[in-house]
Amino acid sequence: MKTRILHAEDDATVRGFLAQALGRFGYEVVSDADGEAALLRAKNEPFDIVITDHQMPRKDGFALVAALRAARFEGRIFVLAGALPAEARSQYLRLEVNGIAAKPISLAALRALLSDQTPESKVETVAFQSLLEATG
């Protein structure tokens, strides 16, 4: 059985790129154009991983991640975003996302991020955890 990924992204070009790339990596990908649609889908279908953008209409990435955690989503959650302020990163870390990466993302970085060994996301999470602790 393929690993199922739910991808929430309002930019159609990015949605298409990620769906195609993740499909080539062997994942089953379902995409939605905003956080509200993704949350509804996540409540009705099983997913192993959620990848979300930060800025989206109707429900942004932070609201989506918070709702997924409140609903006890047990899969991994990753945030792919352009410029992400330090406070937003801190909020995502408080919600225990598994990784945060900048867009645009290379195929190699995307594959590494989603692998079970996720070295980039662990390093970034440690760095942001240190930032969180330093800013209180």
CORGI-V937129 format. One record per residue. N is the residue number from 1. RES is the residue in one letter. OMEGA is omega in radians with two decimals (none if undefined). Layout:
BEGIN
n=N res=RES omega=OMEGA
n=N res=RES omega=OMEGA
END
This chain:
BEGIN
n=1 res=M omega=-3.12
n=2 res=K omega=3.01
n=3 res=T omega=-3.12
n=4 res=R omega=3.13
n=5 res=I omega=2.98
n=6 res=L omega=-3.10
n=7 res=H omega=3.11
n=8 res=A omega=-3.07
n=9 res=E omega=-3.11
n=10 res=D omega=-3.14
n=11 res=D omega=-3.07
n=12 res=A omega=3.13
n=13 res=T omega=3.12
n=14 res=V omega=3.10
n=15 res=R omega=-3.13
n=16 res=G omega=3.12
n=17 res=F omega=-3.10
n=18 res=L omega=3.13
n=19 res=A omega=3.14
n=20 res=Q omega=-3.12
n=21 res=A omega=-3.12
n=22 res=L omega=3.06
n=23 res=G omega=3.09
n=24 res=R omega=3.11
n=25 res=F omega=3.10
n=26 res=G omega=3.12
n=27 res=Y omega=2.95
n=28 res=E omega=-3.02
n=29 res=V omega=3.01
n=30 res=V omega=-3.07
n=31 res=S omega=3.03
n=32 res=D omega=-3.04
n=33 res=A omega=3.11
n=34 res=D omega=-3.08
n=35 res=G omega=-3.14
n=36 res=E omega=3.12
n=37 res=A omega=3.13
n=38 res=A omega=3.13
n=39 res=L omega=3.10
n=40 res=L omega=3.13
n=41 res=R omega=-3.12
n=42 res=A omega=3.12
n=43 res=K omega=-3.05
n=44 res=N omega=-3.12
n=45 res=E omega=3.12
n=46 res=P omega=3.07
n=47 res=F omega=3.10
n=48 res=D omega=-3.06
n=49 res=I omega=2.97
n=50 res=V omega=3.02
n=51 res=I omega=-3.11
n=52 res=T omega=2.96
n=53 res=D omega=3.10
n=54 res=H omega=-3.10
n=55 res=Q omega=3.11
n=56 res=M omega=3.07
n=57 res=P omega=3.07
n=58 res=R omega=3.07
n=59 res=K omega=-3.10
n=60 res=D omega=-3.09
n=61 res=G omega=3.14
n=62 res=F omega=3.13
n=63 res=A omega=3.10
n=64 res=L omega=-3.13
n=65 res=V omega=3.12
n=66 res=A omega=3.13
n=67 res=A omega=3.10
n=68 res=L omega=3.13
n=69 res=R omega=3.10
n=70 res=A omega=3.12
n=71 res=A omega=3.11
n=72 res=R omega=3.04
n=73 res=F omega=-3.04
n=74 res=E omega=3.14
n=75 res=G omega=3.11
n=76 res=R omega=-3.14
n=77 res=I omega=3.12
n=78 res=F omega=3.10
n=79 res=V omega=3.01
n=80 res=L omega=-3.07
n=81 res=A omega=3.04
n=82 res=G omega=3.11
n=83 res=A omega=-3.11
n=84 res=L omega=-3.13
n=85 res=P omega=-3.13
n=86 res=A omega=-3.14
n=87 res=E omega=3.10
n=88 res=A omega=3.09
n=89 res=R omega=3.13
n=90 res=S omega=3.13
n=91 res=Q omega=3.11
n=92 res=Y omega=3.14
n=93 res=L omega=3.07
n=94 res=R omega=3.11
n=95 res=L omega=3.05
n=96 res=E omega=3.00
n=97 res=V omega=-3.10
n=98 res=N omega=3.12
n=99 res=G omega=3.08
n=100 res=I omega=3.13
n=101 res=A omega=-3.14
n=102 res=A omega=2.98
n=103 res=K omega=0.00
n=104 res=P omega=-3.13
n=105 res=I omega=3.11
n=106 res=S omega=3.10
n=107 res=L omega=3.13
n=108 res=A omega=3.13
n=109 res=A omega=3.11
n=110 res=L omega=3.13
n=111 res=R omega=3.14
n=112 res=A omega=-3.14
n=113 res=L omega=-3.06
n=114 res=L omega=-3.12
n=115 res=S omega=3.13
n=116 res=D omega=-3.10
n=117 res=Q omega=3.11
n=118 res=T omega=-3.11
n=119 res=P omega=-3.12
n=120 res=E omega=-3.09
n=121 res=S omega=3.12
n=122 res=K omega=3.12
n=123 res=V omega=-3.12
n=124 res=E omega=-3.13
n=125 res=T omega=3.10
n=126 res=V omega=3.13
n=127 res=A omega=-3.13
n=128 res=F omega=3.06
n=129 res=Q omega=3.09
n=130 res=S omega=3.09
n=131 res=L omega=3.12
n=132 res=L omega=-3.11
n=133 res=E omega=-3.12
n=134 res=A omega=-3.11
n=135 res=T omega=3.06
n=136 res=G omega=none
END
